[in-house]
Amino acid sequence: MGMSVLVVGSPSAGSLSGTERLDNFPSFFGSNNGGGQGWIDASLEQASFYGAEFAPPLFMATGIFKTTVEQNALIEVHLSAGTSTELSAPESRVLGKSLIVASGSVPRKLDLPHEASLWGRSLHNCALCDGDAYAHDGSKKSVAVIGGGNAAVEAIFLLHKLGVGVIHWIHRREEYRANQIEVGKVRQLSNVEIWAPFVVVEWVGAMKDNTAPLELEGIRIAGARNGQADADATSSLVIPCDGAFLMIGSTPNSEWLAASGLEIDPISKLILRLTPFSEGTNINNPIPTFSTSTSIQGVFAAGEVADDTYRQALTASSEGAKAAIDAQRYLRFMGPEVTSQHSSPGKDKRNDAKQQRQMIEHNHLEQVVARPVDCDLTTSDCIKHVISTYPVVVFSKYFCPHCRRALEALRSFSERTGFTEPFVIDLATVDGMKTQEQLATMTGRRTVPNVFVGGNSIGGGDETVHLQKVGTLEELLRKAGAIL
């Protein structure tokens, strides 16, 4: 629409990046087109083709403020990539005439005792990433899926497809938010046991010895009323379980806006105001009404940060389109017609977009290529040999969004002289399940990614990104000799 656009965020950070299928998005049916991540990459290429620019994926917005520059009302956005990149130093800012907040939501956890120590080992929120750890080894393992939405249904279908022995579906209500047709299909699966209305009240675990990590043995559930544990319920039992997938919804990602002055409701959702723009006058244009406007003029919102009802890729895309139209109408009302600062799409622009797409594929999918390892990765001796040989080793799966996030954090140092590219082992091309079991024994972490720096496991995707943001990752990489 002729606007100069900067997009801040990672194409691997949203929940859509971990979706195997995108069945409810017109023209993007099935999994052969790359699922959610394929949709994201194709949309990024299209936006780039039409002139959008993209900040490095590790940069995150940390706050917004109204400001005035030469009598022009602007929105100031503070960006940070931690203290480890020269670009942040330690914080940058960008100025815009308008802003669209589409920061999505953050997956919820139950916050029960032992949850932190079990997370990444027996507790997960990505069936696409970790479901195969419970399948195809002949042991018919038992897992639980907790939640009543479409994400829970998708996880069940995927685990069933992988060959998991028994799937316990636990939901706190008798009604389901998920598509009722899909719920009916789940009920027909012979290896799915449904527990509703029940809530999880305890992770039941045991230690093999005083030094071994806690092992999940079961889940204690209790009867529920109105979505909460029923104090009068006599139905409490332990379900034997090897792992659990928490698909219990998410909280709008609005914490970074706490000091902005934006109105935010008690569940952290941005409040939209269907009111006409009232400041100033413009006799050439009628006063427009904005359906995606927030409590600060010039700031609009779209997607799950402002929607806790529909929460679909299709509805979020629709809201994004409305927010973009509202932003353009707002800018036109504020002053002269906005003109593009970018060249019209053509051969050069198409080549630029293609190059950006190739860069994305390099950054995110390079790990598809199996790295040569001359020993048996299912043994501890082999793993110790590999992690002692290379300064940075990432046990990964090419389709795992958390793995892409870890690589984004590590590769944020790629412009530095002497940076050593991570040695990536794709567990989808080797005996991944047995290797993951060995990694779990050695590190207490079964899930992917498992990132080693200097021979020591530093965690997975979230932990690696956090270490990058606080500046600790650079120090670890230097000590390991990955940065000279």
N, C-alpha and C positions, 0 to 999 in steps of 0.2 A: 504493500500500500504506500510505497514511497517513503517509508520511515527508515531511519538509521537505527539498527537493532544490535544490541549486545546481549548474548545469552550467557548466563553464569550457571554452572552446575556440571555434574558428571553424567555422561550417558550410561553409566553403570550403577548409579546409586539408587535409582528408584525401584520399587517392587516390581514394576513391569519388566525390568531387565531379567528377572528370574522366572518369567512365565514361559512355559514351553509352547503353549498354544494361545492364539488370540481369536477364538471362534466367534465372538460377538462383535467384531469390527468389520463392517462391510468391505468386501474386496480383499480382505487379509485373512482368509480362512485357513485353518489347519496349522501344522508345524513345519511343513516343508519350506516355508519362507523365512525361517529363523525365529519364529515365535515373537515374544515381546521385544527381545534385543534386536531382532531383525527389523521390526517396525521402527524402533528408535533410530537405528542407523540409517534406514531409508528416509525417515523424516528429517534427520540431521542433514543428509545430503541434499534434500530438496530445499531446506531452509538456506543452506549455504549457497546453493545455486541462485537463489533470489536475493542474495546480498547480506544475509545475517552473518555476524561475526561471533566467534565463540572464545570465551576466556579459557585458559588452561583448566583441565577438569578438576584439579585439586583446589582451585580457588572456590571459596564459599562466602556467601553474603553473611555478614555478622551484625548488620544493623542498618536502618535507614533514617534519614533526618531531612526535614525541610530546610532549604537554604535559599539565599538570594545572591545572584551574581549579575552585576550590572543591571539591576532592577528587574531581572528575570527570575521568576519563581522556579526553582529546580528541586529535584529529589537527589539527595546525596546518598549513595550506597557504599558502605564500607565493606571491603573484601579482605579476606585473610586466607593464606595458605600455610599458616603456622610461621615458625621462625626459621625454617630451613631453606627457603628459596629466596634468591636474590630479588625476585619480582615483588615479594611481599614487604619486606624490610621495615617493620614486621607487618604493616597493614597498608593497603592501597585504597583508593576511593575512585568511584566513577560518578559522573553527574549526568542526569537525564531529565528531560522535560516530563516524562511520565514513567511509570513502573508497573509491571505486571508481576505479582507474587504468585508463583506456581511451585512452591517448595514441598508440596506433597505431605506425606505423613510418615511416622516412624512406627515400625512394628512393636506391638505391646508384648510384655512378658508378664508372668504371674507373680514374680518376686517372692517365691516361696523359699524356705530354707534349703541350702545346698544347690540352688538353681545356678548360681554363678560358677561353681566348680563343675557342674554337669554340663554347662553350656558348651557347645562345640564338640562334646564327647558323646552324650546321649540325648541332648535336647537341641533342637534345630528349628529354624523357621523357613527353610528352603528345601522342599522335597526334591526339586530338580538337582540340587547340588549334592545332597547327602542320602537320598533314598536308596541308592544301590548298595550302600553299606549294610543294608538289612535284607538283601535279596540274593538269590542265585548261588548261595553257598551250601544248599542242601539242608540247612538247619531249621528252615521254616520259622524265622524269627517273628516276634510279635511287636508291633508298634502301635502307638496311639496317635490319632489326629484330633486336635482340640480346636473347636471353633464351629460356627454354623453358617459361614458365608461361602461365597464362590471359591475363595482361596483354599478353604478346607476341602471342598469337593474336588477341586483340581488335584490337590495333594493325594487324596484317596485314589483317584483314578490312576495317577502316575505310579503310586506305590503298588497298586494292584497289577498294573502293566509290567512292573519290574519283577514281580513274583514274590512279594512279601507274604509270609505265611498267614498271619492273622492281623487284621487292622481293626483297632478299637476306635470308633468314632464317638467322641465325648462332646456333648453340647449342653449348655446350661439352661436351655429352654426347649420346649416341645416344638415351637415354631422355628423355622429356618429362614435366614435371610437369603440363602442361595436360591438359584433358579430351581423351581419346584420340579421341572422335568428332570434336571440333573440329579436332584435328591432322590427322585423315584428310581433312577438308574442305579444309584448307590445302594438303595435298599435291596436290589436284586442281586448284588454281588455276594457270592456264597461265603467269602472269607472276611466279610465286614460284620462286626458286631456293633450295634448302636446302643449308646447309653445316653438317655435323655429323659427328664432333665437332671443332669448331674454336673458337679463342678469338681475340679482337682483340688484337693486340700493338702496333699503331701507327696513329695518325691521319695519313694522308698528305695534306699540304696544300702550297699555294704562295701566294706574294704576287705580285700584279700589278705592284706597285712597292714602294718602301721605306716608303711611308706608308699603303698600303692594308692592311686587315685580312687575316688568313690565310683562304684559301678551301680548303674540304675538296674534295679531288680523288679520294680513295679510302681504302680501309681495308685494312691489311695483316693477314691472318689466318694462323694457324699451327695445325697439328694438335694435338689435345689428348688427354691421357690422365688419367682420373679427375678431369676437370673443370679440369685445369691444362695450361698449355703444355707439350708433350712435347719435352724437350731433344733427343731422338733423332729427332724427326720431320723428314722432308725436305720435307714439304708446307707451303710458305710462299708465299703469293701475294698480290697486291694486287687488290682488287675495285674497279673504278671506281664512285664513289659521290658523290652530291650532298648527301646528308644521312643521319643515322642517328638511330634512336630506341632509347634504352637502357631496356629493360624487363627488368632483371636482378634483380628482387626488391628487398628493402628490409631495413633494420636496425631492430630494435625501438627506439622512441623512449623510452629510459630514462636517457639521460645526465643529465637534470635530477634524477634520483633517486639520484645517486652518493653523496651525503652523508646519505641517509635511513636507512641501516642495512638496507634491504631486500636480500635475497639476489638477485643478478643473475648469470646464467651467462656464460661467455666470449663468447657471441655477442650479449650485451646483453639477453637475454630474462629477464623476471621469472620467478622460480622459484615455482611454486604448490605448496602443501603440503596434501595430503589428510589432515588430522589433526583430531581433535575439539578443540573449545575446552576448555581445562583450567584457566584462571585463575578463581578465585572459585567460589562455589556458589550455586545457585538451586534450592531444593527443589521449586519449582512447575513447573520445566521440565526435561526430560531434556537431557543434554549433546549439543548438535548437532554435526554434522560438516559442514565447509564445503569444497566442492570447488574454490572459486575463491579461497581464502585465500592470502595471502603470508606471509612470515616475520615480519611485524608484525601483531599482532592488531588487528582493526578495519579493516585495509587489504586490499581485494580487487582482482582484476585481471581484465580481459576483453579479447578481441580480439588483434590482432597484437603488442601489447606483451608478451603472454605466450604467443603461439601462432605457431610457425614451420612448422606442418605443414598445417593446413587453409586458413587465410587466405582465407575467403570472407565476404561480407556476411551470409549466412545463419548461418554458424557463429558469427560475431562477435556477431550479435544474440542468438543462443541463450545464448552465454556472458554477455552483458550481463544477460539476464533471470535467469540463475542467480546472478550476482554481486549483483543487486538483492535477490533472495530471501535470499541468504546474509547480506547487510547487515541486512535486517530481522530475521532470526532471531537474529543477533548482538546487535542492539540490544534485542530482547525478552528475551534471556537475561541481558543486563547489568543490566536494571532494569525499571521500570514499562513497561507497554505503550505503544508509540509512538502518539501521536494526531496527526492532521493539523493543521497550522497554517494550512491553506488552506480556503476555502469549498468546498462540494461543487460539482461541475460543474453548470452550469445555463446559463441564457440569458446572464447577464453573463459567465461564464467563457468561453462560446463566442465572445462578441463580443471578449473580450480576446485569445483565441487567433487570431481572424480578424484583429484589428488587428496582432498581432505578425507574422502571415504576410504581411500587406500591407507591413509595415515591411521584412521580409526581401526581398520582391519589389522594393521601392523601392531598397534598398541594393545588391542584386545584379543586378537586371535592368533598371534604369532605362536602362542603356546600350543596350538594344535600339533605342531611338528614335534614328534617325540625326540627327546634328547638321548643320545647314545649312552647307555650305562652298561659297563662290562661286568656286572655282577647281579645277583638275585635280590631285587629290591624288597622281597618279602622277608629278608633276614636283617637283623639289626646290624650285623657286620657290614653289609653292603650300604645301608643307609648312613652309618657312621663314616664309611669311606667317602661317600659322595659329599656329605655336608662338611667334611674336613678338607676336601679337595677344592671346593669352590666357595668363595666368600659369601655368596648369596644364592640360596637354593629355595625354590618355590615348588612344593607339591601341589598340583593344580588340576583342574578339569576345564577344557576349553569352553564349555557352556556355562560355567559357574560365574555369576555376576560378582560375588565376593572376591573371586580370584582376580577378575579384571580390576577391581578397586585396589587390591594389594599391589598389582603391577603398575597401576597409575601412580600410586604413592612412591614406589621404588624408582620408576622411570621419570619422576619429577626431577631427578638429578642427572638426567641423560645429557643435558647441555653442559655439564661440568666436565672439565678436562680430566681424563683418566677414570671416568665412571665405568664400572664393570657391569655389563648386562646380566640380569639375574639368570641363573641356570634353572630353567623351568622343566619339570618332569610332569608330563600329562598322564594322569592316572587313568584316563579313559582309554589309553592305548597299551597299557600293561595290565598285570594282575592287580588292579587297583584296590579291590576289597581287602585282599590279604596284606597289601602294603599299608592300607589305612589301619588295619588291626595292629600291625607292627608299630606304626607311628603312635597309635593310641597307647600301646604299652610303654613306649619310650618317652612320650611327652604328655600323656594324659589328654591328647587331642586327636579325635578321629576325623573330624570334619575337614573339608578343604575350604580355603587354602591352608597349608601349614608352611609358614615362612621361617626359614633358618638364616640367621646372619651370624657369621663367625662361628658356625657349628652349633648355635643355640637357637631353639625355637622361640620366636617372638610373638607367636599367635597367628591369627587369621587376618581377614580383610579389614575388619573394624579396628583391630589392635594395631595393624600396620599403619592405617590412615591416621589413627590417633597419635602414634609415635611420630609420624611425619609432622603433624600439626603442632605438637608441642616442642619440636626440635630435637627430640631424642634419637630419631631414626638416623639423622645425619651423623651424629656422634658414633652410633653403633656401626654404621657403614664405614666410617673412617678407621675405627679400630680393627675392623675385619679386612681392611685393605681394598674395599670396593670403591672408595673415593680416595684419590691420591692428593 
